[in-house]
């Protein structure tokens, strides 16, 4: 199979510095934004490029873009991924976030939702998926009541 994933190096000038988990973080977060590109208004491929460029402006991690296959880079959980979602039709994409802190997840949500509003739309096929887990590897389970939405 041909390698189709393009890697764009991180914006080291980005001022936001809370992506990395800190010593006192109890939980780590991830998020996936599924949406459709508004192809009646925008060219699909050009819009992917525009989204990538805008993400670069507010991110200090590498960006993986693949419109054919899921990126298989070993460090994909430390990158922003712009990729197809198998549950969506041809003009659907997913933006997946790297593993981040609670402060980081809030920042990413505030930064990505306007891109979806600008270039796309959501419907019953699309979704916003969160991944929340502990940072420790001692087998302790997630306290769902501690990380309930009203406490985030």
Secondary structure, 3 states (H helix, E strand, C coil): CCCCCEEECCCCCCCCCCCCCCCCCCEEEEEEEEEEECCCCCCHHHHHHHHHHHHHHHCCCCEEEECCCCCCCCCHHHCEEEECCCCCCCCEEEEECCCECHHHHHHHHHHHHHHHHHHEECCCCCCEEEEEEECCCCCCCCCCCCCCHHHC
